[in-house]
Amino acid sequence: MRLPLLAAAFALLAAPTFADSIDGAWCRTGARVVINGPSILTPGGAPLSGNYDRHGFSYVVPAGEPGAGAMMEMRLLSEHEMQSRLGAGGPVEEWRRCGPATS
C-alpha cells in the first residue's frame, strides 16, 4: 500500500514545473518587449530599468517612443498571457509569450 503512494509522490516531484513570472519575451502585433528582472528592452529597443515584481513590471516610456513620459504598467495573467496599459486611462493591450528574436 505504501509503495503506490511513494511512487505517486516521486512522480509529482519529477513533474515539470512552469515559471510563474513575467520575465521573458512578450509579443503583440508589431511590438516586442523582453523583461529580465528589473531590466526591460522596450518595443522601441531601449534598454531600461523599471519596477519589477514577479507578476508585474512598470516603467516610464522613454523619449522617442509612443507615449513618452507616461507610465507603462504590465501585469502577468497566466504563463502565456500578459496585459499592459499606458497611463491610468489607456487601453489594455494583450501580449503573448514569444521565443527569442531571430536575426
PALO-962968 format. One record per atom (N, C-alpha, C): residue number from 1; residue in one letter; atom name; y, z, x. Coordinates in nm, 4 decimals. Layout:
# PALO-962968
+-----+------+------+----------+----------+----------+
!  nr ! rest ! atom !       py !       pz !       px !
+-----+------+------+----------+----------+----------+
! NUM !    a !   CA !        Y !        Z !        X !
...
+-----+------+------+----------+----------+----------+
***
This chain:
# PALO-962968
+-----+------+------+----------+----------+----------+
!  nr ! rest ! atom !       py !       pz !       px !
+-----+------+------+----------+----------+----------+
!   1 !    m !    N !  -0.1197 !   0.0000 !   0.0832 !
!   1 !    m !   CA !   0.0000 !   0.0000 !   0.0000 !
!   1 !    m !    C !   0.1258 !   0.0000 !   0.0874 !
!   2 !    r !    N !   0.1221 !   0.0692 !   0.1977 !
!   2 !    r !   CA !   0.2396 !   0.0758 !   0.2840 !
!   2 !    r !    C !   0.2627 !  -0.0544 !   0.3596 !
!   3 !    l !    N !   0.1577 !  -0.1244 !   0.3922 !
!   3 !    l !   CA !   0.1704 !  -0.2485 !   0.4680 !
!   3 !    l !    C !   0.2553 !  -0.3531 !   0.3943 !
!   4 !    p !    N !   0.2357 !  -0.3781 !   0.2650 !
!   4 !    p !   CA !   0.3225 !  -0.4745 !   0.1961 !
!   4 !    p !    C !   0.4693 !  -0.4308 !   0.1937 !
!   5 !    l !    N !   0.4934 !  -0.3019 !   0.1782 !
!   5 !    l !   CA !   0.6317 !  -0.2529 !   0.1778 !
!   5 !    l !    C !   0.6952 !  -0.2703 !   0.3155 !
!   6 !    l !    N !   0.6188 !  -0.2397 !   0.4179 !
!   6 !    l !   CA !   0.6678 !  -0.2559 !   0.5548 !
!   6 !    l !    C !   0.6952 !  -0.4031 !   0.5852 !
!   7 !    a !    N !   0.6057 !  -0.4912 !   0.5422 !
!   7 !    a !   CA !   0.6248 !  -0.6351 !   0.5622 !
!   7 !    a !    C !   0.7485 !  -0.6840 !   0.4887 !
!   8 !    a !    N !   0.7710 !  -0.6358 !   0.3685 !
!   8 !    a !   CA !   0.8895 !  -0.6752 !   0.2916 !
!   8 !    a !    C !   1.0166 !  -0.6274 !   0.3609 !
!   9 !    a !    N !   1.0146 !  -0.5066 !   0.4146 !
!   9 !    a !   CA !   1.1315 !  -0.4543 !   0.4849 !
!   9 !    a !    C !   1.1645 !  -0.5398 !   0.6067 !
!  10 !    f !    N !   1.0630 !  -0.5766 !   0.6834 !
!  10 !    f !   CA !   1.0866 !  -0.6611 !   0.8001 !
!  10 !    f !    C !   1.1357 !  -0.7998 !   0.7601 !
!  11 !    a !    N !   1.0863 !  -0.8521 !   0.6506 !
!  11 !    a !   CA !   1.1314 !  -0.9833 !   0.6028 !
!  11 !    a !    C !   1.2797 !  -0.9790 !   0.5675 !
!  12 !    l !    N !   1.3230 !  -0.8713 !   0.5054 !
!  12 !    l !   CA !   1.4653 !  -0.8583 !   0.4721 !
!  12 !    l !    C !   1.5511 !  -0.8493 !   0.5976 !
!  13 !    l !    N !   1.5018 !  -0.7762 !   0.6969 !
!  13 !    l !   CA !   1.5774 !  -0.7636 !   0.8212 !
!  13 !    l !    C !   1.5848 !  -0.8963 !   0.8962 !
!  14 !    a !    N !   1.4841 !  -0.9793 !   0.8832 !
!  14 !    a !   CA !   1.4797 !  -1.1062 !   0.9542 !
!  14 !    a !    C !   1.5514 !  -1.2177 !   0.8797 !
!  15 !    a !    N !   1.5900 !  -1.1952 !   0.7541 !
!  15 !    a !   CA !   1.6571 !  -1.2985 !   0.6749 !
!  15 !    a !    C !   1.7910 !  -1.3329 !   0.7383 !
!  16 !    p !    N !   1.8324 !  -1.4603 !   0.7326 !
!  16 !    p !   CA !   1.9612 !  -1.4969 !   0.7915 !
!  16 !    p !    C !   2.0752 !  -1.4307 !   0.7158 !
!  17 !    t !    N !   2.1781 !  -1.3950 !   0.7895 !
!  17 !    t !   CA !   2.2963 !  -1.3373 !   0.7264 !
!  17 !    t !    C !   2.4099 !  -1.4380 !   0.7359 !
!  18 !    f !    N !   2.4998 !  -1.4308 !   0.6424 !
!  18 !    f !   CA !   2.6135 !  -1.5212 !   0.6403 !
!  18 !    f !    C !   2.7400 !  -1.4414 !   0.6660 !
!  19 !    a !    N !   2.8247 !  -1.4961 !   0.7501 !
!  19 !    a !   CA !   2.9505 !  -1.4293 !   0.7811 !
!  19 !    a !    C !   3.0338 !  -1.4173 !   0.6553 !
!  20 !    d !    N !   3.0985 !  -1.3062 !   0.6416 !
!  20 !    d !   CA !   3.1843 !  -1.2825 !   0.5262 !
!  20 !    d !    C !   3.3256 !  -1.2604 !   0.5786 !
!  21 !    s !    N !   3.3809 !  -1.3651 !   0.6401 !
!  21 !    s !   CA !   3.5168 !  -1.3534 !   0.6921 !
!  21 !    s !    C !   3.5875 !  -1.4882 !   0.6794 !
!  22 !    i !    N !   3.7172 !  -1.4824 !   0.6886 !
!  22 !    i !   CA !   3.8000 !  -1.6014 !   0.6726 !
!  22 !    i !    C !   3.8040 !  -1.6857 !   0.8004 !
!  23 !    d !    N !   3.7517 !  -1.6332 !   0.9103 !
!  23 !    d !   CA !   3.7504 !  -1.7073 !   1.0369 !
!  23 !    d !    C !   3.6775 !  -1.8401 !   1.0227 !
!  24 !    g !    N !   3.7304 !  -1.9428 !   1.0892 !
!  24 !    g !   CA !   3.6654 !  -2.0727 !   1.0909 !
!  24 !    g !    C !   3.7602 !  -2.1847 !   1.0528 !
!  25 !    a !    N !   3.7030 !  -2.3033 !   1.0346 !
!  25 !    a !   CA !   3.7803 !  -2.4231 !   0.9991 !
!  25 !    a !    C !   3.7766 !  -2.4424 !   0.8486 !
!  26 !    w !    N !   3.8931 !  -2.4759 !   0.7915 !
!  26 !    w !   CA !   3.9092 !  -2.4972 !   0.6472 !
!  26 !    w !    C !   3.9793 !  -2.6296 !   0.6241 !
!  27 !    c !    N !   3.9336 !  -2.7041 !   0.5225 !
!  27 !    c !   CA !   3.9910 !  -2.8356 !   0.4935 !
!  27 !    c !    C !   4.0231 !  -2.8503 !   0.3457 !
!  28 !    r !    N !   4.1231 !  -2.9311 !   0.3187 !
!  28 !    r !   CA !   4.1531 !  -2.9840 !   0.1862 !
!  28 !    r !    C !   4.2085 !  -3.1224 !   0.2116 !
!  29 !    t !    N !   4.2263 !  -3.2010 !   0.1107 !
!  29 !    t !   CA !   4.2701 !  -3.3385 !   0.1294 !
!  29 !    t !    C !   4.3945 !  -3.3451 !   0.2186 !
!  30 !    g !    N !   4.3786 !  -3.4101 !   0.3319 !
!  30 !    g !   CA !   4.4906 !  -3.4309 !   0.4230 !
!  30 !    g !    C !   4.5336 !  -3.3112 !   0.5049 !
!  31 !    a !    N !   4.4592 !  -3.2017 !   0.5027 !
!  31 !    a !   CA !   4.5008 !  -3.0831 !   0.5784 !
!  31 !    a !    C !   4.3804 !  -3.0085 !   0.6336 !
!  32 !    r !    N !   4.4043 !  -2.9425 !   0.7451 !
!  32 !    r !   CA !   4.3002 !  -2.8633 !   0.8107 !
!  32 !    r !    C !   4.3666 !  -2.7454 !   0.8807 !
!  33 !    v !    N !   4.3071 !  -2.6272 !   0.8698 !
!  33 !    v !   CA !   4.3500 !  -2.5101 !   0.9459 !
!  33 !    v !    C !   4.2274 !  -2.4509 !   1.0131 !
!  34 !    v !    N !   4.2511 !  -2.3829 !   1.1249 !
!  34 !    v !   CA !   4.1436 !  -2.3123 !   1.1943 !
!  34 !    v !    C !   4.1935 !  -2.1704 !   1.2207 !
!  35 !    i !    N !   4.1191 !  -2.0729 !   1.1687 !
!  35 !    i !   CA !   4.1541 !  -1.9312 !   1.1836 !
!  35 !    i !    C !   4.0528 !  -1.8673 !   1.2770 !
!  36 !    n !    N !   4.1054 !  -1.7926 !   1.3738 !
!  36 !    n !   CA !   4.0208 !  -1.7201 !   1.4680 !
!  36 !    n !    C !   4.0859 !  -1.5843 !   1.4928 !
!  37 !    g !    N !   4.0448 !  -1.4851 !   1.4146 !
!  37 !    g !   CA !   4.1095 !  -1.3540 !   1.4249 !
!  37 !    g !    C !   4.2559 !  -1.3689 !   1.3879 !
!  38 !    p !    N !   4.3477 !  -1.3133 !   1.4660 !
!  38 !    p !   CA !   4.4899 !  -1.3223 !   1.4331 !
!  38 !    p !    C !   4.5551 !  -1.4553 !   1.4726 !
!  39 !    s !    N !   4.4755 !  -1.5517 !   1.5196 !
!  39 !    s !   CA !   4.5296 !  -1.6824 !   1.5602 !
!  39 !    s !    C !   4.4958 !  -1.7884 !   1.4562 !
!  40 !    i !    N !   4.5885 !  -1.8830 !   1.4396 !
!  40 !    i !   CA !   4.5662 !  -1.9942 !   1.3481 !
!  40 !    i !    C !   4.6203 !  -2.1218 !   1.4103 !
!  41 !    l !    N !   4.5538 !  -2.2312 !   1.3815 !
!  41 !    l !   CA !   4.6054 !  -2.3642 !   1.4110 !
!  41 !    l !    C !   4.6443 !  -2.4195 !   1.2743 !
!  42 !    t !    N !   4.7741 !  -2.4358 !   1.2526 !
!  42 !    t !   CA !   4.8267 !  -2.4735 !   1.1210 !
!  42 !    t !    C !   4.7956 !  -2.6195 !   1.0881 !
!  43 !    p !    N !   4.8175 !  -2.6605 !   0.9628 !
!  43 !    p !   CA !   4.7958 !  -2.8009 !   0.9265 !
!  43 !    p !    C !   4.8788 !  -2.8981 !   1.0110 !
!  44 !    g !    N !   4.9945 !  -2.8539 !   1.0579 !
!  44 !    g !   CA !   5.0775 !  -2.9380 !   1.1427 !
!  44 !    g !    C !   5.0397 !  -2.9328 !   1.2900 !
!  45 !    g !    N !   4.9376 !  -2.8538 !   1.3239 !
!  45 !    g !   CA !   4.8909 !  -2.8466 !   1.4625 !
!  45 !    g !    C !   4.9543 !  -2.7380 !   1.5464 !
!  46 !    a !    N !   5.0334 !  -2.6493 !   1.4845 !
!  46 !    a !   CA !   5.0991 !  -2.5423 !   1.5606 !
!  46 !    a !    C !   5.0045 !  -2.4233 !   1.5785 !
!  47 !    p !    N !   4.9861 !  -2.3772 !   1.7025 !
!  47 !    p !   CA !   4.9091 !  -2.2549 !   1.7244 !
!  47 !    p !    C !   5.0006 !  -2.1336 !   1.7041 !
!  48 !    l !    N !   4.9612 !  -2.0431 !   1.6158 !
!  48 !    l !   CA !   5.0433 !  -1.9257 !   1.5837 !
!  48 !    l !    C !   4.9583 !  -1.8005 !   1.5760 !
!  49 !    s !    N !   5.0262 !  -1.6869 !   1.5742 !
!  49 !    s !   CA !   4.9639 !  -1.5595 !   1.5408 !
!  49 !    s !    C !   5.0107 !  -1.5232 !   1.4008 !
!  50 !    g !    N !   4.9225 !  -1.4576 !   1.3267 !
!  50 !    g !   CA !   4.9568 !  -1.4171 !   1.1910 !
!  50 !    g !    C !   4.8976 !  -1.2823 !   1.1587 !
!  51 !    n !    N !   4.9015 !  -1.2496 !   1.0310 !
!  51 !    n !   CA !   4.8488 !  -1.1233 !   0.9802 !
!  51 !    n !    C !   4.7067 !  -1.1476 !   0.9320 !
!  52 !    y !    N !   4.6118 !  -1.0895 !   1.0026 !
!  52 !    y !   CA !   4.4701 !  -1.1151 !   0.9772 !
!  52 !    y !    C !   4.4025 !  -0.9921 !   0.9224 !
!  53 !    d !    N !   4.3191 !  -1.0118 !   0.8227 !
!  53 !    d !   CA !   4.2146 !  -0.9166 !   0.7898 !
!  53 !    d !    C !   4.0915 !  -0.9991 !   0.7568 !
!  54 !    r !    N !   3.9818 !  -0.9368 !   0.7467 !
!  54 !    r !   CA !   3.8551 !  -1.0076 !   0.7332 !
!  54 !    r !    C !   3.8525 !  -1.1083 !   0.6186 !
!  55 !    h !    N !   3.9236 !  -1.0801 !   0.5110 !
!  55 !    h !   CA !   3.9200 !  -1.1659 !   0.3922 !
!  55 !    h !    C !   4.0537 !  -1.2316 !   0.3610 !
!  56 !    g !    N !   4.1488 !  -1.2232 !   0.4501 !
!  56 !    g !   CA !   4.2789 !  -1.2834 !   0.4246 !
!  56 !    g !    C !   4.3558 !  -1.3114 !   0.5520 !
!  57 !    f !    N !   4.4552 !  -1.3977 !   0.5377 !
!  57 !    f !   CA !   4.5402 !  -1.4343 !   0.6503 !
!  57 !    f !    C !   4.6762 !  -1.4748 !   0.5942 !
!  58 !    s !    N !   4.7834 !  -1.4386 !   0.6637 !
!  58 !    s !   CA !   4.9166 !  -1.4855 !   0.6246 !
!  58 !    s !    C !   4.9972 !  -1.5135 !   0.7507 !
!  59 !    y !    N !   5.0906 !  -1.6077 !   0.7363 !
!  59 !    y !   CA !   5.1784 !  -1.6423 !   0.8484 !
!  59 !    y !    C !   5.3046 !  -1.7073 !   0.7946 !
!  60 !    v !    N !   5.4083 !  -1.7056 !   0.8761 !
!  60 !    v !   CA !   5.5322 !  -1.7742 !   0.8417 !
!  60 !    v !    C !   5.5179 !  -1.9188 !   0.8878 !
!  61 !    v !    N !   5.5366 !  -2.0116 !   0.7950 !
!  61 !    v !   CA !   5.5216 !  -2.1543 !   0.8257 !
!  61 !    v !    C !   5.6268 !  -2.1944 !   0.9286 !
!  62 !    p !    N !   5.5858 !  -2.2582 !   1.0385 !
!  62 !    p !   CA !   5.6796 !  -2.2926 !   1.1450 !
!  62 !    p !    C !   5.7705 !  -2.4105 !   1.1079 !
!  63 !    a !    N !   5.8798 !  -2.4208 !   1.1800 !
!  63 !    a !   CA !   5.9729 !  -2.5329 !   1.1628 !
!  63 !    a !    C !   5.8981 !  -2.6642 !   1.1818 !
!  64 !    g !    N !   5.9371 !  -2.7624 !   1.1054 !
!  64 !    g !   CA !   5.8765 !  -2.8941 !   1.1164 !
!  64 !    g !    C !   5.7573 !  -2.9152 !   1.0244 !
!  65 !    e !    N !   5.7120 !  -2.8099 !   0.9566 !
!  65 !    e !   CA !   5.6016 !  -2.8232 !   0.8612 !
!  65 !    e !    C !   5.6551 !  -2.7996 !   0.7200 !
!  66 !    p !    N !   5.5922 !  -2.8611 !   0.6194 !
!  66 !    p !   CA !   5.6362 !  -2.8388 !   0.4812 !
!  66 !    p !    C !   5.6350 !  -2.6900 !   0.4469 !
!  67 !    g !    N !   5.7450 !  -2.6424 !   0.3889 !
!  67 !    g !   CA !   5.7568 !  -2.5016 !   0.3534 !
!  67 !    g !    C !   5.8028 !  -2.4137 !   0.4679 !
!  68 !    a !    N !   5.8603 !  -2.4737 !   0.5729 !
!  68 !    a !   CA !   5.9029 !  -2.3979 !   0.6912 !
!  68 !    a !    C !   5.9831 !  -2.2749 !   0.6506 !
!  69 !    g !    N !   5.9484 !  -2.1621 !   0.7128 !
!  69 !    g !   CA !   6.0178 !  -2.0363 !   0.6881 !
!  69 !    g !    C !   5.9561 !  -1.9524 !   0.5773 !
!  70 !    a !    N !   5.8717 !  -2.0112 !   0.4942 !
!  70 !    a !   CA !   5.8076 !  -1.9372 !   0.3853 !
!  70 !    a !    C !   5.6784 !  -1.8725 !   0.4351 !
!  71 !    m !    N !   5.6324 !  -1.7733 !   0.3630 !
!  71 !    m !   CA !   5.5074 !  -1.7064 !   0.3959 !
!  71 !    m !    C !   5.3912 !  -1.7807 !   0.3305 !
!  72 !    m !    N !   5.2924 !  -1.8155 !   0.4104 !
!  72 !    m !   CA !   5.1684 !  -1.8754 !   0.3604 !
!  72 !    m !    C !   5.0657 !  -1.7638 !   0.3509 !
!  73 !    e !    N !   5.0095 !  -1.7455 !   0.2331 !
!  73 !    e !   CA !   4.9071 !  -1.6434 !   0.2091 !
!  73 !    e !    C !   4.7747 !  -1.7132 !   0.1833 !
!  74 !    m !    N !   4.6702 !  -1.6683 !   0.2484 !
!  74 !    m !   CA !   4.5368 !  -1.7248 !   0.2316 !
!  74 !    m !    C !   4.4401 !  -1.6128 !   0.1983 !
!  75 !    r !    N !   4.3501 !  -1.6400 !   0.1035 !
!  75 !    r !   CA !   4.2543 !  -1.5390 !   0.0605 !
!  75 !    r !    C !   4.1160 !  -1.6006 !   0.0470 !
!  76 !    l !    N !   4.0165 !  -1.5384 !   0.1101 !
!  76 !    l !   CA !   3.8779 !  -1.5826 !   0.1039 !
!  76 !    l !    C !   3.8223 !  -1.5544 !  -0.0356 !
!  77 !    l !    N !   3.7615 !  -1.6560 !  -0.0977 !
!  77 !    l !   CA !   3.6980 !  -1.6391 !  -0.2285 !
!  77 !    l !    C !   3.5468 !  -1.6238 !  -0.2147 !
!  78 !    s !    N !   3.4901 !  -1.7020 !  -0.1260 !
!  78 !    s !   CA !   3.3458 !  -1.6976 !  -0.1004 !
!  78 !    s !    C !   3.3235 !  -1.7502 !   0.0401 !
!  79 !    e !    N !   3.2005 !  -1.7585 !   0.0808 !
!  79 !    e !   CA !   3.1692 !  -1.8077 !   0.2148 !
!  79 !    e !    C !   3.2232 !  -1.9480 !   0.2377 !
!  80 !    h !    N !   3.2349 !  -2.0265 !   0.1322 !
!  80 !    h !   CA !   3.2750 !  -2.1670 !   0.1465 !
!  80 !    h !    C !   3.4048 !  -2.2026 !   0.0759 !
!  81 !    e !    N !   3.4736 !  -2.1058 !   0.0159 !
!  81 !    e !   CA !   3.5963 !  -2.1348 !  -0.0574 !
!  81 !    e !    C !   3.7070 !  -2.0366 !  -0.0205 !
!  82 !    m !    N !   3.8281 !  -2.0913 !  -0.0112 !
!  82 !    m !   CA !   3.9468 !  -2.0137 !   0.0180 !
!  82 !    m !    C !   4.0605 !  -2.0697 !  -0.0675 !
!  83 !    q !    N !   4.1578 !  -1.9852 !  -0.1003 !
!  83 !    q !   CA !   4.2783 !  -2.0309 !  -0.1690 !
!  83 !    q !    C !   4.3991 !  -1.9945 !  -0.0854 !
!  84 !    s !    N !   4.5028 !  -2.0778 !  -0.0969 !
!  84 !    s !   CA !   4.6286 !  -2.0475 !  -0.0303 !
!  84 !    s !    C !   4.7427 !  -2.0617 !  -0.1304 !
!  85 !    r !    N !   4.8522 !  -1.9945 !  -0.0980 !
!  85 !    r !   CA !   4.9732 !  -2.0034 !  -0.1797 !
!  85 !    r !    C !   5.0921 !  -1.9956 !  -0.0847 !
!  86 !    l !    N !   5.1832 !  -2.0895 !  -0.0985 !
!  86 !    l !   CA !   5.3051 !  -2.0922 !  -0.0183 !
!  86 !    l !    C !   5.4143 !  -2.0203 !  -0.0947 !
!  87 !    g !    N !   5.4599 !  -1.9076 !  -0.0420 !
!  87 !    g !   CA !   5.5624 !  -1.8292 !  -0.1091 !
!  87 !    g !    C !   5.5063 !  -1.7591 !  -0.2322 !
!  88 !    a !    N !   5.5905 !  -1.6778 !  -0.2949 !
!  88 !    a !   CA !   5.5461 !  -1.5977 !  -0.4094 !
!  88 !    a !    C !   5.5127 !  -1.6824 !  -0.5314 !
!  89 !    g !    N !   5.5844 !  -1.7919 !  -0.5536 !
!  89 !    g !   CA !   5.5625 !  -1.8704 !  -0.6744 !
!  89 !    g !    C !   5.5011 !  -2.0067 !  -0.6513 !
!  90 !    g !    N !   5.4524 !  -2.0302 !  -0.5318 !
!  90 !    g !   CA !   5.3966 !  -2.1620 !  -0.5009 !
!  90 !    g !    C !   5.2637 !  -2.1862 !  -0.5705 !
!  91 !    p !    N !   5.2254 !  -2.3130 !  -0.5786 !
!  91 !    p !   CA !   5.0964 !  -2.3445 !  -0.6410 !
!  91 !    p !    C !   4.9798 !  -2.2973 !  -0.5543 !
!  92 !    v !    N !   4.8705 !  -2.2653 !  -0.6190 !
!  92 !    v !   CA !   4.7486 !  -2.2254 !  -0.5487 !
!  92 !    v !    C !   4.6752 !  -2.3523 !  -0.5054 !
!  93 !    e !    N !   4.6329 !  -2.3551 !  -0.3800 !
!  93 !    e !   CA !   4.5584 !  -2.4694 !  -0.3277 !
!  93 !    e !    C !   4.4189 !  -2.4242 !  -0.2882 !
!  94 !    e !    N !   4.3223 !  -2.5081 !  -0.3157 !
!  94 !    e !   CA !   4.1823 !  -2.4793 !  -0.2860 !
!  94 !    e !    C !   4.1439 !  -2.5407 !  -0.1504 !
!  95 !    w !    N !   4.0717 !  -2.4660 !  -0.0709 !
!  95 !    w !   CA !   4.0228 !  -2.5091 !   0.0603 !
!  95 !    w !    C !   3.8718 !  -2.4914 !   0.0643 !
!  96 !    r !    N !   3.8059 !  -2.5730 !   0.1438 !
!  96 !    r !   CA !   3.6611 !  -2.5650 !   0.1664 !
!  96 !    r !    C !   3.6353 !  -2.5525 !   0.3157 !
!  97 !    r !    N !   3.5309 !  -2.4815 !   0.3516 !
!  97 !    r !   CA !   3.4924 !  -2.4750 !   0.4928 !
!  97 !    r !    C !   3.4580 !  -2.6146 !   0.5399 !
!  98 !    c !    N !   3.4934 !  -2.6442 !   0.6630 !
!  98 !    c !   CA !   3.4597 !  -2.7742 !   0.7203 !
!  98 !    c !    C !   3.4153 !  -2.7543 !   0.8645 !
!  99 !    g !    N !   3.3530 !  -2.8531 !   0.9192 !
!  99 !    g !   CA !   3.2988 !  -2.8448 !   1.0538 !
!  99 !    g !    C !   3.4052 !  -2.8637 !   1.1595 !
! 100 !    p !    N !   3.3605 !  -2.8656 !   1.2836 !
! 100 !    p !   CA !   3.4539 !  -2.8839 !   1.3952 !
! 100 !    p !    C !   3.5222 !  -3.0195 !   1.3877 !
! 101 !    a !    N !   3.6392 !  -3.0262 !   1.4443 !
! 101 !    a !   CA !   3.7151 !  -3.1524 !   1.4471 !
! 101 !    a !    C !   3.6394 !  -3.2550 !   1.5302 !
! 102 !    t !    N !   3.6503 !  -3.3798 !   1.4893 !
! 102 !    t !   CA !   3.5913 !  -3.4875 !   1.5676 !
! 102 !    t !    C !   3.7022 !  -3.5650 !   1.6345 !
! 103 !    s !    N !   3.6752 !  -3.6179 !   1.7521 !
! 103 !    s !   CA !   3.7790 !  -3.6905 !   1.8239 !
! 103 !    s !    C !   3.7677 !  -3.8379 !   1.8006 !
+-----+------+------+----------+----------+----------+
***
